[in-house]
Amino acid sequence: MKYIQSLLLLLICWPLLPSKAARQPVSDAVTPLPAGAVTLTGGLHRDLMNSLEHWNKGVVPYAKLVDFFRKGRPQFALGEMWGKAVRSGCMFYRYTQDQELKQLLRATVDDMLSTQKANGSFSCVDPSVQPDGPGGDLWERKYVMLALEGFYEEVERDPKVLDALRRHADCIIQQIGPSPKVAITSLGWSANHIESSTLLEPFMRLYRLTGCEAYLDFATYIVTSGGAEGYNLFRQSARNVLPHKMGGPYPKAYEMLSLYEGLVEYYRVKGDPWLKQSFLNLYKNVKRYEMTITGNGGGDQPYHPAVYGEAWDHTALEQTNPDIQRMMETCTGVTWLKFCSQIFRLTGDASAIDAVEKYIYNGLLGAMKPSGDGFSYVNLLNGEKVTNRGWGMDIDGLPVTCCNLNGPMGLAYIPYLAVMQSAQGSVVNLFNAFSMKHVTPSGKPLRLRLSGDFPSDSLVSLRVSLTESETFTVSLRIPYWSLSTEVRVNGRKVDHVVAGRFLHLRRNWKDGDEVTVRFDMRAYVIYAPKGSNRAGDCFHAVKYGPWVMARDENTDPRLFDTVRVVADEHHVVKVRRVKPTLPGTRIEIEVPTTTGPIRMIDYASVNGWNGKKICTWLPLLGPRPEEVAAQRRP
């Protein structure tokens, strides 16, 4: 009888189920290189290894994080921690092929597999009380899926891991869905339960691994449900609703970006144009209205103060609002980086890598402890730069938060994005020194070696090594901030180099060919955006190449003095490079002001972990330029 009922239900629902024939799968414009193909050799490599050695291979308490699944958790959502730690470890392994790291990951994955419950779930709560909405059960299960998928894809294709993943996913499908199951948008701790729908990404990854239609069907259910209780987020962004107005009272930045990562994966399979419009609108609006000068976003003023600085809040305009106490959650910045990588892979849009570069050199490195064993929870532009105050708990004296678990994932993505490939050839996105070993479009061995101390030095050199000459394209991203970039191939100058675009060098490449790139490393002064609070108008800041500069209380007790940076009519500032005052500082410059020169260092190098403060937006002495111009008009 049950078989007949199931067959009747299938026949009734058949027109509503996704049809393979109706799909229009979408291929990426740019794809990542295989694991181990890229080796960074410059400063970013040192940052990656600092985090890997002192956090992922250092102090992360893997066994105690697994115990939340074995013994229960003392507070909501703590089950996310294990998945985040393992996920970044798997991406680090993709880069390093470090066997010690592999053994560590293998051991903790085996430990987690031993906690799988009889119903197939990896959960911090007993099956009798699943799904635990207020406890964040689905959010926790999402991160277990992402970690196990990362292990299976990047570390070891162990059938036991895939089987455990499938049992875990099948349990979710049995529990969550249309009535009489529990609706996904009714589950979660937040005001609109957005976090539970972020299961979209791991289910799409599992569908890609297995081809099982049930996982795609569940992803379709999530998309159809809209992503949040009472709000269809996907339709909102398709209609170009601004991020801080999406999802009602809880436009949580981190979770929204995580949700839309899944939407990009879903679009790759389904190909519906409105899905693309939805996530591209979100990308463009976040970039324009939410990202600050350091490449991260979210704040607590003036629209969503109750969300503790972790909501979209029109932050690009509000970033100098003096009422802001918390902003730019590291989880948001890292997930923005990952979302931008999805946009870039799909479209080849250089602006997505511009956004990644801005965040890496400013927000990401600026959130990292100099000792490598953690990341700040939120990050201010003026005042207390870093803090561990936020969601998480102390484990044996170690502050473990969502953000110091997510920060390493941002670092681990750098080699993944540095060099990629298209059907035409190699795509160079980032200019930290690297060595790449791969193949040409025809499959012949190819090696690219980028040398130079970017961005400390404005000149880099790319050398091509080939066994046979071949015609293909080497594409170079010309950063948006480098307005006058000089590119030469074997000494001959290349024309039509445009900032913010890719330069596509298509030629018959020979062994030993060399491309040199000299970036325009001018310094500029920028003036505060005019947000809701007029007290935030009278500030200005200095950018130098990809860096945002700041005054540092460690060496400058007058960092909050009111000054006026001297600049020409194009806002260009004639700065002087000086020897860094403190060890570990990436760059230090002397900046002219009307009251005498001041010293500034890059935002990332300011060490706020000792209680010292930062001043990125300098209080402006006198009127803004447009006010001066208005006074001069007859």
C-alpha positions in Angstrom: 0.0 0.0 0.0 2.8 2.4 0.9 4.4 1.7 -2.4 1.2 2.5 -4.3 0.7 5.7 -2.3 4.3 6.8 -3.0 3.8 6.1 -6.7 0.6 8.1 -6.9 2.3 11.0 -5.1 5.2 10.9 -7.5 2.8 10.9 -10.5 0.9 13.9 -9.0 4.0 15.8 -8.3 5.9 14.9 -11.4 5.1 18.2 -13.3 6.3 20.2 -10.3 9.7 18.5 -10.0 12.8 19.9 -11.8 13.2 18.4 -15.2 16.7 17.6 -16.5 15.6 18.5 -20.0 14.5 21.9 -18.9 17.8 22.8 -17.3 20.3 25.0 -19.0 23.6 24.4 -17.1 26.0 27.3 -17.2 29.8 27.0 -17.5 32.2 29.3 -15.7 34.2 31.8 -17.7 37.3 31.2 -15.4 38.2 28.1 -13.5 40.6 27.3 -10.7 43.8 25.5 -11.3 44.4 22.0 -9.8 45.5 21.6 -6.2 49.2 22.4 -5.7 49.6 24.2 -9.1 50.3 27.6 -7.5 53.0 28.3 -4.9 53.2 31.8 -3.4 56.7 33.0 -2.6 56.1 36.5 -1.3 54.6 38.2 1.8 51.2 36.6 1.5 52.8 33.1 1.7 54.3 34.1 5.1 50.9 35.3 6.3 49.2 32.0 5.2 51.9 29.9 6.9 51.7 32.0 10.1 48.0 31.3 10.4 48.4 27.6 9.4 51.2 26.8 11.8 49.8 28.8 14.8 46.1 28.3 14.4 45.0 25.3 12.3 48.0 23.2 13.2 48.6 25.0 16.4 45.9 25.8 19.0 42.6 24.8 17.5 41.0 22.3 20.0 39.6 19.9 17.5 38.7 17.1 20.0 36.7 19.5 22.2 34.8 20.9 19.2 33.9 17.3 18.2 32.7 16.7 21.8 29.8 19.2 21.2 28.4 16.5 18.9 29.1 13.7 21.3 28.1 15.4 24.6 26.0 18.4 23.6 26.8 22.1 23.5 26.6 24.7 26.3 25.1 27.4 24.0 23.5 27.8 20.7 25.3 27.1 17.4 28.6 26.0 18.8 28.5 23.0 16.5 29.6 25.4 13.7 33.1 25.6 15.1 34.4 22.2 14.1 33.2 22.6 10.5 34.8 26.0 10.1 38.2 24.9 11.5 38.2 21.8 9.2 37.0 23.6 6.2 39.9 26.1 6.2 42.3 23.3 7.0 41.2 21.5 3.8 41.8 24.6 1.7 45.2 25.0 3.3 46.0 21.4 2.4 44.9 22.0 -1.2 47.6 24.7 -1.3 50.4 23.1 0.8 49.9 19.3 0.5 51.3 19.3 4.0 51.2 15.7 5.3 51.2 16.7 8.9 48.1 18.7 8.3 46.6 15.8 6.4 47.1 13.5 9.4 45.5 16.1 11.7 42.5 16.4 9.4 42.2 12.7 9.0 42.2 12.2 12.8 39.5 14.8 13.5 37.3 13.6 10.6 37.5 10.1 12.0 36.6 11.5 15.4 33.6 13.3 13.9 32.4 10.2 12.0 32.3 8.3 15.3 29.6 10.7 16.5 27.1 10.1 13.7 23.7 9.3 15.2 21.4 6.4 14.4 19.2 8.6 12.2 22.3 9.6 10.1 22.7 13.1 11.5 25.8 14.9 12.9 24.0 17.0 15.4 24.7 18.5 18.9 21.2 17.4 20.0 19.4 14.1 20.3 17.2 12.9 17.4 14.2 13.2 19.7 14.5 17.0 19.7 15.6 17.5 16.1 15.5 19.9 14.4 16.5 22.3 17.1 15.6 25.6 15.6 16.6 28.0 18.4 19.8 26.1 18.9 20.9 26.5 15.3 20.9 22.8 14.6 20.6 23.2 10.8 23.4 25.9 10.7 25.7 23.5 12.6 24.8 20.6 10.3 25.6 22.9 7.3 29.1 23.4 8.5 29.6 19.7 9.1 28.6 19.1 5.5 31.0 21.8 4.2 33.9 20.4 6.2 33.3 16.8 5.1 32.8 17.9 1.5 36.1 19.8 1.7 37.9 16.8 3.1 36.5 14.5 0.4 37.3 16.9 -2.4 40.6 18.3 -1.3 42.2 15.9 1.1 41.1 12.3 0.5 38.3 10.7 -1.5 37.3 8.3 1.2 34.0 6.4 0.5 33.2 6.4 4.2 33.2 10.1 4.3 30.9 10.4 1.3 28.6 7.7 2.7 28.4 9.6 6.0 27.7 12.8 4.1 24.8 11.3 2.3 23.3 9.8 5.4 23.5 13.2 7.1 21.9 14.9 4.1 19.2 12.3 3.8 18.3 12.9 7.5 17.9 16.6 6.8 15.6 15.9 3.8 13.5 13.5 6.0 13.0 16.2 8.6 12.8 19.5 6.6 10.4 20.4 3.8 6.8 21.1 3.0 4.2 20.0 5.6 4.0 17.7 7.4 7.8 18.2 7.6 9.2 21.3 9.3 9.6 24.4 7.1 13.2 25.5 6.8 12.3 29.2 7.2 10.8 28.4 10.6 14.0 27.2 12.1 16.9 29.2 13.5 17.8 31.6 16.3 17.5 34.9 14.3 14.5 37.1 13.7 14.0 35.8 10.1 15.8 32.4 10.4 18.0 33.2 7.4 20.8 31.0 8.7 19.1 27.6 8.1 18.6 28.2 4.4 22.4 28.5 3.9 22.2 24.7 3.6 21.8 25.6 -0.1 25.5 25.6 -0.8 26.5 22.2 0.8 23.5 20.5 -0.8 24.5 21.9 -4.2 28.1 20.7 -3.7 26.8 17.3 -2.7 24.6 17.2 -5.8 27.7 18.0 -7.8 29.6 15.1 -6.2 26.8 12.5 -6.5 24.4 13.5 -9.2 21.6 12.5 -6.8 18.4 14.4 -7.8 17.0 14.4 -4.3 19.7 16.9 -3.3 18.9 19.2 -6.2 15.2 18.9 -5.3 16.0 19.9 -1.7 18.0 22.9 -3.1 15.0 23.9 -5.2 12.8 23.7 -2.1 15.2 26.1 -0.3 15.2 28.6 -3.2 11.4 28.4 -3.5 11.1 29.0 0.2 12.9 32.4 -0.3 15.7 32.1 2.2 14.0 33.8 5.2 10.7 33.7 7.1 8.4 36.3 5.7 10.8 37.5 3.0 11.8 36.1 -0.4 15.4 37.4 -0.4 16.1 36.1 -3.9 13.1 38.0 -5.3 14.0 41.1 -3.3 17.5 41.3 -4.8 16.2 40.4 -8.2 14.0 43.6 -7.8 17.1 45.5 -6.8 16.1 46.0 -3.2 19.2 47.4 -1.3 20.9 45.0 1.1 20.1 46.8 4.3 16.4 46.6 3.4 16.3 42.9 2.6 15.0 40.4 5.1 13.1 42.9 7.3 14.7 43.4 10.7 17.6 41.0 10.2 19.6 41.7 7.0 22.5 39.6 8.5 25.5 40.3 6.2 27.5 37.1 6.8 24.6 34.7 6.5 23.1 36.5 3.5 26.4 36.2 1.5 26.7 32.5 2.5 23.2 31.9 1.2 23.9 33.6 -2.1 27.1 31.5 -2.6 24.7 28.6 -2.7 22.4 30.5 -5.2 25.4 30.9 -7.6 26.0 27.1 -7.4 22.3 26.5 -8.0 22.3 28.8 -11.0 25.2 26.9 -12.6 22.9 23.9 -12.7 19.5 25.5 -13.5 20.5 28.5 -15.6 17.4 30.5 -14.9 18.2 34.2 -15.9 16.4 35.7 -12.9 18.7 33.8 -10.5 21.7 35.4 -12.1 20.0 38.8 -11.9 19.3 38.2 -8.2 22.9 37.4 -7.2 24.5 40.0 -9.5 22.3 42.7 -8.1 23.3 41.7 -4.6 27.0 41.7 -5.6 26.8 45.2 -7.2 24.8 46.7 -4.3 26.9 45.3 -1.6 30.0 46.5 -3.4 28.6 50.0 -3.9 26.6 50.6 -0.7 28.1 48.4 2.0 31.9 48.0 1.5 34.1 50.4 3.4 37.6 51.6 2.3 39.1 48.4 3.8 36.9 46.1 1.8 34.5 44.8 4.4 31.0 45.9 5.4 28.2 45.9 8.0 27.7 48.1 11.0 25.4 49.1 13.9 24.3 52.5 12.7 21.8 53.8 11.9 19.4 51.2 10.5 20.0 48.0 12.5 21.7 48.7 15.8 20.1 45.6 17.4 22.1 43.3 15.1 25.3 44.2 16.9 27.3 45.5 13.9 26.8 42.4 11.9 24.0 43.6 9.5 24.1 45.4 6.2 23.6 49.0 7.3 24.4 51.1 4.2 28.0 51.0 5.6 29.8 52.5 2.6 28.0 55.7 3.4 27.9 55.4 7.2 31.5 54.3 7.7 32.6 57.6 9.2 29.5 57.8 11.4 31.0 58.5 14.9 28.1 56.6 16.6 29.3 53.3 15.2 30.6 51.0 17.9 30.9 47.7 16.0 31.3 47.0 12.3 33.0 44.8 9.6 32.6 41.3 11.1 35.5 39.1 9.9 33.0 36.4 9.0 31.3 38.9 6.6 34.6 39.9 5.0 35.7 36.3 4.4 32.4 35.3 3.0 32.4 38.4 0.8 35.8 37.3 -0.6 34.3 33.8 -1.3 31.2 35.2 -2.9 33.3 37.5 -5.1 35.3 34.4 -6.2 32.0 32.8 -7.3 31.1 36.0 -9.2 34.5 36.1 -10.9 34.5 32.4 -11.9 31.1 32.8 -13.5 31.6 36.1 -15.2 35.3 37.0 -15.4 34.4 40.4 -14.1 37.7 42.1 -12.9 35.9 44.2 -10.3 35.3 41.0 -8.3 39.0 40.5 -7.9 39.5 44.2 -7.3 37.2 43.7 -4.3 39.1 40.6 -3.2 42.5 42.4 -3.4 41.1 45.4 -1.4 39.9 43.1 1.4 43.0 40.9 1.5 45.6 43.8 1.9 43.4 45.8 4.3 40.5 44.1 6.1 41.7 40.5 6.2 45.3 41.0 7.1 44.2 43.9 9.4 42.0 41.5 11.4 44.7 38.9 11.9 46.8 38.6 15.1 50.5 39.2 14.3 51.1 35.9 16.2 48.9 34.1 13.7 46.7 32.5 16.3 43.4 34.2 15.7 41.4 36.9 14.0 39.4 39.9 15.3 35.7 39.5 15.6 34.8 43.1 14.4 37.2 45.7 13.0 36.9 49.5 13.5 38.4 52.2 11.3 38.9 54.6 14.1 39.4 53.7 17.8 39.6 50.1 19.0 40.7 48.4 15.8 40.3 44.7 16.8 38.4 42.8 19.5 37.6 39.2 20.5 34.3 40.3 22.0 31.5 38.6 20.2 29.8 35.2 19.8 31.8 32.2 20.8 33.3 30.8 24.0 36.6 30.4 25.9 38.0 26.9 25.6 40.8 26.3 28.1 41.7 29.9 28.1 41.6 30.2 24.2 39.0 32.6 22.9 37.3 30.7 20.1 34.8 32.8 18.0 33.1 32.3 14.7 35.5 34.9 13.3 38.9 33.6 14.4 37.7 30.3 12.9 36.6 31.9 9.6 39.6 34.2 9.1 42.0 31.4 8.0 39.5 30.5 5.3 40.1 33.9 3.7 43.9 33.3 3.7 43.5 29.8 2.3 41.6 31.2 -0.6 44.4 33.4 -1.8 46.4 30.8 -3.8 43.1 29.4 -5.1 42.4 32.9 -6.7 45.9 34.1 -7.4 46.2 32.4 -10.9 43.3 30.7 -12.7 42.6 29.7 -16.2 40.1 30.3 -19.1 39.7 28.4 -22.3 42.1 30.9 -23.9 44.9 30.6 -21.4 46.2 31.7 -17.9 44.5 34.4 -15.9 46.7 36.3 -13.4 44.6 37.9 -10.7 46.9 38.8 -7.9 50.5 40.0 -8.0 52.1 38.6 -4.9 55.1 36.6 -6.1 54.3 33.1 -7.2 55.3 30.1 -9.2 52.7 28.3 -11.3 53.1 24.8 -12.9 50.3 23.8 -15.3 49.6 23.4 -19.0 48.8 25.5 -22.0 45.3 25.3 -23.7 46.7 22.5 -25.9 47.9 20.5 -22.9 51.7 21.2 -23.1 53.7 22.0 -19.9 53.6 25.6 -18.9 55.3 27.4 -16.0 54.7 31.0 -15.0 56.9 32.7 -12.4 56.0 36.1 -11.0 58.8 37.9 -9.2 58.8 41.2 -7.3 57.9 42.5 -3.9 54.4 43.7 -4.7 52.8 45.8 -3.3 55.9 47.2 -1.5 57.5 47.5 -4.9 55.6 48.8 -8.0 57.4 46.6 -10.5 56.7 42.9 -11.1 58.1 40.5 -13.8 56.3 37.5 -15.2 58.5 34.9 -16.9 57.0 32.3 -19.2 58.6 28.8 -19.5 57.5 26.4 -22.2 58.8 23.2 -23.9 57.3 24.4 -27.2 56.1 27.7 -28.4 52.3 28.1 -28.6 49.7 30.8 -29.3 47.5 31.4 -26.3 46.4 34.3 -24.0 47.9 35.5 -20.7 45.3 37.7 -19.1 46.5 40.3 -16.5 44.2 42.1 -14.1 45.0 45.8 -14.1 43.9 47.0 -10.7 41.3 49.8 -10.5 43.6 51.9 -8.4 46.5 51.9 -10.9 45.4 54.6 -13.3 48.6 54.6 -15.4 50.0 51.1 -15.6 52.9 50.3 -17.9 53.1 46.8 -19.4 55.9 45.6 -21.5 56.4 42.2 -23.3 60.1 41.5 -23.9 60.7 45.2 -23.5 58.1 46.4 -26.0 55.4 48.6 -24.5 51.8 47.5 -24.7 49.1 50.0 -25.6 45.5 50.2 -24.3 46.1 49.2 -20.7 43.0 50.1 -18.8 42.6 50.3 -15.0 39.9 48.0 -13.7 40.0 45.7 -16.7 41.9 42.6 -17.8 44.7 43.1 -20.3 44.5 40.1 -22.6 48.0 39.3 -24.1 47.4 36.9 -27.0 50.5 36.0 -28.9 52.8 33.2 -29.9 54.6 32.6 -26.5 58.1 31.3 -26.5 60.2 29.9 -23.7 61.8 32.8 -21.8 59.3 35.5 -22.8 59.0 38.1 -20.1 56.2 40.5 -19.2 56.9 43.4 -16.9 54.2 45.4 -15.1 54.9 48.8 -13.4 51.9 49.9 -11.3 50.9 53.4 -10.6 51.4 53.6 -6.8 50.3 57.2 -6.3 48.7 58.2 -3.0 45.3 59.8 -3.0 43.2 61.6 -0.4 39.5 60.7 -0.3 36.8 62.5 1.6 34.1 61.0 3.9 30.9 59.9 2.3 27.9 61.7 3.5 25.8 59.3 5.5 22.9 60.0 7.9 25.0 61.7 10.6 26.5 65.1 9.7 29.2 64.7 12.4 30.7 62.0 10.1 31.2 64.4 7.2 34.5 66.1 8.3 36.9 63.3 7.8 39.4 62.3 5.1 41.7 59.3 4.4 44.8 58.4 2.4 45.1 55.4 0.1 48.4 54.3 -1.4 48.2 51.7 -4.2 46.0 48.9 -2.8 46.7 50.0 0.8 44.5 52.1 3.1 46.8 54.1 5.4 46.3 55.0 9.0 47.8 56.7 12.0 49.0 54.3 14.7 48.9 55.0 18.5 51.9 52.6 18.9 54.1 55.3 17.5 51.9 58.4 17.2 50.2 59.7 20.4 48.5 62.6 18.4 46.8 60.2 16.0 43.4 61.9 16.5 44.6 65.4 15.8 42.6 67.4 13.3 44.7 67.8 10.1 44.4 68.7 6.5 46.3 66.5 4.0 47.9 68.5 1.2 46.8 67.3 -2.2 46.5 68.7 -5.7 43.4 69.4 -7.7 43.2 65.7 -8.6 43.4 64.7 -4.9 46.9 63.2 -5.5 49.2 63.4 -2.4 53.0 63.6 -2.7 54.1 61.2 0.0 57.6 60.0 0.9 58.4 56.4 1.7 60.3 56.1 5.0 61.9 53.3 6.9 59.2 51.6 9.1 59.4 52.6 12.7 58.3 49.2 14.0 59.3 45.7 12.9 56.6 43.9 10.9 55.2 47.1 9.4 54.6 46.6 5.7 54.9 50.2 4.6 55.3 53.6 6.2 55.0 57.0 4.5 55.3 60.6 5.4 52.2 62.5 4.5 52.2 66.3 4.1 49.6 68.3 5.9 49.0 72.0 6.3 50.3 71.8 9.9 53.4 69.7 9.1 54.1 66.1 8.0 52.6 63.1 9.7 53.5 59.4 9.6 51.0 56.8 8.4 51.3 53.0 8.0 49.1 50.5 6.2 45.9 49.7 8.1 46.8 46.0 8.2 50.1 46.6 10.0 48.6 48.6 12.9 48.8 46.3 15.9 45.7 46.9 18.0 46.0 43.7 20.0 47.9 45.5 22.8 45.1 48.0 23.3 46.5 50.8 21.1 44.1 52.6 18.8 44.0 53.5 15.2 42.9 56.5 13.1 42.1 55.7 9.5 39.6 58.5 8.8 41.5 61.6 9.8 39.5 64.5 11.3 39.5 67.2 8.7 40.8 70.7 9.4 38.7 73.3 7.6 36.0 72.8 5.0 35.7 70.0 2.4 36.8 70.8 -1.1 33.3 71.1 -2.5 32.5 73.7 0.3 35.6 75.6 -0.7 34.6 75.6 -4.3 31.1 76.8 -3.4 32.5 79.7 -1.4 34.6 80.7 -4.5 31.6 80.9 -6.8 30.3 84.4 -7.5 
